[in-house]
Amino acid sequence: MKGLNTFLYEGKHFVRNPFKVIALLLFVLAGIYGLHNGASLYKKQQLEIEKINQKIETDQQKVIEYYESNNVGPKDRPWVNVREPYWAVWYSSTYEFKKPSPAMVYSIGQAEQYGFYKKVTFNSSPYDADMAEEIANPERLQTGTLDFSFVILFLLPLVLLILIYNLKSYESEQGFLQLILVQSASKNSWLLYRVLFYFILIFLTIILLLVYGATLTGVFANESNVFGNIVILVFLYQLFWGIFYFIILLRGKSILSNTLQMVGVYLIFTFIIPATVHQWVSIEKPTNLMVDYIDVKRDKTQDLYDEPDSIVQSKLNALFPKIENTVLAKDTLRNTKAMNRSISALTNELMKESLGFIQKESEAKNAIIQSTYWYNPVAYFQNQLNKKAETHYENYQQYRDRIQTTVDRQIQIMVPDIYNDIKVDKEKYLDYINQINYDQ
């Protein structure tokens, strides 16, 4: 009963304090704004993927019509012959997508930094220029992009601070704390109930915001329990701040002292530690300028074309042992053309070697960041939110891996058929498409 009375007392105190009411309303408005930003990005990506899928169907249908009408390709490109494996694979109109999760409404993460679709050919790589947006971080910040995860990570502890900073201290400074404690079991339980009132108030507010966000993108239709996982994550994050603030209130003597200590803790965990970790990681693992990748893309690829045909052919034979005794391998007149069209297989191997080093560096950098989670909780919760929303680095790494797999698959299909002088018809073309996209 005393706990209920304390709850009622704090409820009246909250309603009569316009500063706290406005702070909570602003938090709600920021949450709604962030949710709409996430939902807007999700819907834009969904719409763009639908448009591209329609384009894929249209482009593939045009190629099918070439086969059905006994044409070899578009009239304005007389050099194209879709009855050859090289051009049939090139015109397979293959795309890879980083399909957005409905939970993106809660955390945009790296969704603005990286592209979410790519047309894949046998000359592609996971780190082509179109894989990352050219807009820089400072420019993105100037656009005013604010997502729900920012509201949770940075505004939640701030609004909790505003709601509880003067608990106990106000009554103590006014001189009627002892009168209140006569009606309570103990000072600590009385303070706990008051803090608990605001904890529950904020948590229920967040639940309502999460439910609202779920209706914007259909999170509840998702098979996995993303919504429940995010609720638990937010609860733990709020509990983390609630414990720190409660300890400060227990030991505090005045409103000013409590406020300064809470602000200090807030700045340490939300700005100072993350900034320090970021600077340390930048020094320990500087940004990879992808020099190796650029060298392969520009110089080593050209070097392959300058090498003697016998060396290039021996390298292709090492990659594809079965082509050594094929028709075109033995035909000296047509071998050069087949070899030039297959050289992308060699450049692909060179690129994978250079990209392997880049990926190892990224993994090492992420491992360092993960090792700081025990004293850098904001980064931990941010990465966890991104994982639930499928906007984490790992999700985009998986996307890049799928692109590389698709490139490998196109080359594995194309090169043997080139050397076997396979003539592609409609059925073979459709078989190419199925083999390239069999796991989509």
Secondary structure, DSSP 8 states (H G I E B T S, - for coil): -HHHHHHHHHHHHHHT-HHHHHHHHHHHHHHHHHHHHHHHHHHHHHHHHHHHHHHHHHHHHHHHHHHHTT--S-TT-TT--TTSHHHHHHTT--EEE----GGGGT--TTTTTB-SEEE--TT--TT-GGGB-S--HHHHHHTT---HHHIIIIIHHHHHHHHHTTTTHHHHHHT-HHHHHHTSS-HHHHHHHHHHHHHHHHHHHHHHHHHHHHHHHTGGGSSS-HHHHHHHHHHHHHHHHHHHHHHHHHH--SHHHHHHHHHHHHHIIIIIHHHHHHHHHHHHS-----HHHHHIIIIIHHHHHHS-HHHHHHHHHHH-GGGTTSHHHH-HHHHHHHHHHHTHHHHHHHHHHHHHHHHHHHHHHHHHHHHTTTT-HHHHHHHHHHHHTT-SHHHHHHHHHHHHHHHHHHHHHHHHHHHTT----HHHHHHHHHHHTTT-
